[in-house]
Amino acid sequence: MTLYAELHRHLGGSVVPRILWRYFQRNQPDLAERFLDYSEFEDFYTRPRNTLAEYLELHTLVESVQTQDTLPYFIYRLMRGAYVFENLAYLELRYTPYLRTPDHLSQSERIDLMTQIVEVVGQASQFGEYPIATSQILCMHSRLPYEVNRAIVELAAHMGQYVCGIDLAGGDGHYRDRLDEFIQLYDYARSLGLKTTGHLYETVDGCYPELLPYLMRIGHGIQIPLLHPELLPQVARQGQCLEVCPTTYLKTGTLQDLHQLKVVFDRCFDAGVDIAICTDNAGLHNVRLPFEYESLLTHNIIDFTQLKACQDAAFRHAFAWKHAQRPERILNGILHPAVPEEANSY
């Protein structure tokens, strides 16, 4: 069995529509009642949006139900699907822990609760029944105050048993007015020994070369080969890897046709820039990682040799794969602890 590494998957966007629908029916029927039936909900949840900003609003729907109490429910099903349907050996889950805390609490109370959220996600991800090596990337957010983002960086540095790095999310068009602030936070993170990635050069409004020196990987980054290919030699010298998520760009209106990605792959391969193919929000897209591979192949965007190079790059640039507990046992799939309750239920 071929095993894969997934470097860019959001916890909020990872819930496939059927599981979210079942959760609504069982626990929050008022949310389910907004739709006639499952097919109407699936269409709403997975259809393309006009802009990245409109697309990101969907995250709030899931974030509102991913609480400290419910996260194990969602994560177990995420891990089960990732192992059974995607053959993942390694998974980095990214999210903003602050947004999983109760919004009626004060800012300081929510910051204090973030530690518990990271612990819950970390413990819930460790199912030997589905032996995937996992780690967390904590996301700063472009719409959160500086104090919260700094607390997220410090939390990541103190939770190394669960956290492998930090990210900056929330829509790259919102960075400009706070660019100095984000540079300071990334510089602080690097001083603490944290690994770094960030949503950058995803859209034409998100091109900030000032942030590039602080990143070890680039979340998306497709506008570098598309609009700023002069930066590719610099990216190659710094050993940065692009986390390219093909379906995302069609869902957000960033690209009109998948074939536009051929320029991205061709220019990166020519310049010696690594690409890891990722899903970003597998649930919102109702698309799993092997389909991303197959779609790129069948559209003649990459060939099988290039696919293998991207798959290898994902393991090579993984923040925590080398430090995963007993990765050889994960690859052999020989861990079999007890099955949680409702294991056979969506």
N, C-alpha and C positions, 0 to 999 in steps of 0.2 A: 504494500500500500504506500503510495506516494504521500508524504506529509509536507505541510505548508506552514509558513509563518505569516501572520497578519499583524502589520505594524500600525495601522490607522483605522481604528473602529471606535465609534462613540458609544458609550453605554446607553445614552438616551435613544440613539438611532438604531440600536441593535435588536430591538424587540420586534419580531416579525408580526405582521398584522393579525394573524389568527390568534396568537397568544395574547396580544393586547386586547383583542375583542373578547376573548374568553374571560380575561381578568375583569373587564368592564361589566360583563354580564353577571359575574359572580359577586363582585365587590362594589361596583359603582354603577348600578343600572341607569342612573340619571345620565351618565355619559353615553351608554349604549343607546338610550332612547332617542338621542339626537339623530340617529340614522334608522332608515327603514329596516335594513338587514345587514348581514355581514358584507355582501358584495358592494353595497353603497359605502360602507365604512372603508373597505379595502381601496376602492377607487379614490376616496378622499385622501386617504393616508399615503398612497403610493404615487399619485399622479404627478406629472412634472409641474414645477412652479415657474413663474416668469423671472424671478430674481433670486439671488442667494438670500437676501433679507427675508423674503416671503417664505422661502424654504426653511430657514432657521426657526421660524415661528412654530413649526411642527414639534421642535424639541421641547417646547414648553408643555405640550400636551402630555408627553411621557414623563418629563421631570416632575410634574405635579403628582404623579402616582408612584414614583420611585423614591420611597421613603426608607428610613432605617429599618422599618418592619417588613416592607415588601421587597426590598432589594434581593434577598436570598431567593425568592420566588422567581424573579426575572432572570437572575444570574444563572440559576440551575438550568433553566430552559435554554438560555443562551449557550452555555457550555455543552449541553447535550447536542444541540443542533450543530455547533461548530465542530464537534468531534465526529458525529455520525454522518453528517451531510457534507462537511467541508474538509475533513481529514487534517484539521489543524494540529500541529505539534506545539505551536507557540502563538500566544495572543497577548497583545498589549491593548488594554481597555483604557480609554481616556474619557474624562468627564470633569465637571466642576463640582467638587464636594459641597461647596456652599449652597448650591442650588438644590441639594437633596436634604436640606435642613428646613424646619418649619418657618414659613415666611412671617408668622405673627410674632416671632421672637426678635429681640434686639440684635443689632449687628454683632456685638461682642458675644452674645449667647450663641449665635449661629456659628461664629468662628470657633468657639470652644467645642461645638458638636461635630465639627468636621473630622476630628480624629476618630470618633466612633464610626462615621460613615466609611472612612478608609479601611478601618478594621473589619467592618461588616462585609464590604466588597472583597477584601482580601481573603477572609475566611470562607465566604460563600463560593469563591472561585476554585477552591482546592478540593475537587471531587476526584478521587482516584478512579471512580467508575468511568470517568471520561478524562484520561490522563493527559491534560494539556498544560504545559508550562505557561503561567500567566504572570503578568505584572501590570501595574497601573501607571498611567500618565495623568497627572493632575493638571487641569486646564485653568490658567488664569483666564479672565474674561474681559473683553473690551468694554463692557458696560458695568463692570463692578468697580467700586472705589479702590484706590491705591492700597488702603489698609487691608482690605480683604485679599487682594492679589498678593501682597507681600506675605500675608499669613499662609496663603496656599503654597508659596515657595518654601517657607520655613517648615511647613508641615511635610512637604515632600522630602526635605532634607532629613527630617527626624523619623521618617517612616520607611526607611530603606528596605525593610523586610517585605514590604508590599509595593513600594513605589520605585519606578525606574527612571522617571524624568518628569519634565514639565512641558507645557504647551501654552499657546495663546490662542484663544478661540473667540467666538462671538461676532464674527463678520469682519473681514480684513479692511473694509471700507471705513471702519470707525477708529483706526489706529492713529491717523495723522495728527489730530489735536493733542494726543497723549504720547507721542513717539518718544520723547525724552524719558518719560516715566517708564515705558516698557523697556527701553534700552537699559535703564538703571536696574530694573527688576531682573532682566536676563543676566546682566553683569553680576548682580548679587547671587543669582542661582549658580552661575559658573564658579564663583568664588567659594560656594558651599559644596562644590564637587558634583553638582547635578548635571545629568544629561539633558539636552534641550532639543525641542522641535518647535514648530510654530506654523500656524496657518498663514501662509505668505505667498504672494504671486499666484493666488488662486484665480483672482479676477483682475480686470484691468485697473480697478480702483485699489488694489491691494499690493502694489509694487513699491516696497520700501527697502532699498539697498542698505540703508543704515542698520537694519536688523540682521542682515545676512551673516555678519561675522560672529554673531552670538549663537548661531544654530548649528547643531550637529546633523540634523536632518531637516528637510523643508517640507512642511505639510502642503501637499499639492505642488506648488511651484511651477505649474505648466506655462505661466506667462513668461518665464525666463526663456525657454527655447522658442516660444511663439513670438514674443515681442522684444525680448532683450537677450538675444543669443550671444552678445558680446560678453555677458556675465558667465557663460558656461565654462570657460577656462578657469576662472576664479573658483567656481563651484567644484570643478574637478580637482583643483589643487588642494582645496580644503577638505576633500573627501566627503562632501555632503551628498546625501541620497535624497532624491525626490520621492515623496509618498504620493503616487498617482492613483486616483480613484475614478476610473473611467465613467461609470454610470452617473456619478454625482454631477458631472458637468452638463449632462443632458437634463437632469432633474432640476438644476438650478438656472437653466438658460444661459450658462456661461459659454457653452459650445452648442452649435446647432446640429452638428453631425459628428458621429464617433470618428469618422475618417480624419477629422482635424487633428486627432491625437497622433497620427502617423508622423507629422512634423516633429512633435514632441519626442517621440521615441527615436526617430532617425537622428535628430540633432544631438540628443543626449548620448546615444551610442557612439556617434562620430567624435564627440568631445571627451568621451571617457567618463561620463557622469552616470552613476548608478541610479536605477529606478526600482522601487519596490511597488508592485501592483497591490492595491488595497481596495476595500469595499467602502470605507468611510461610515456609511449608515446602512448596513445590510438589511435591516428591518424596514426602514422607510422606502428602500428600493425594491424590497422583496427579491433580492438578488444575492446569491452567495459567491464566495471567492472563486470557486472553479468556473462559474459562469463568466466572471470577469475575464479569466484566462481564455475561455473558449470564444467569447465575443471578440476579443482582440485578434485571435488567430483566424476566425472565420471571416473577419472583415479585412484580412491581409494587412493589418497594422503592424504586427510583429510575426516572426516565424518561430518555430519550435526552439531553435538555438537561442534566440533572444528571450523567449519565455523562460527557459532554464536559467539564463543569466539573471533575469529579474527575480526568480524564485531564490536563487543563491544569494543575491544581494539582500533580500529580506532577512535571511538568517544572519548574514555578515553584519548588517547594520542594526540588528535587534539590540535594544539597550540592555536586556537582561538574559538573553539566551545562554551565554557562557556561564552565567551564575545560577541558572535554573537548577533546582534540586533534582539530582539524579536524572539528567536529560536522557541518558541511555535507557533508563527504565521507562521513561515516557515514550520514547521511540519504539520500545518493544511492547508497550501497552499492557503491562503486567500488574498494574495496581488495581485492586478490586475491593475497596471497602464497602460498607453497607449502603444500600440504596435509600435515599430520603423518602419521606412520605409523598404521595401523589407523583411518584417517579414516572408512572406511565400515563400521566394526564397532562394535557396542554394547559 
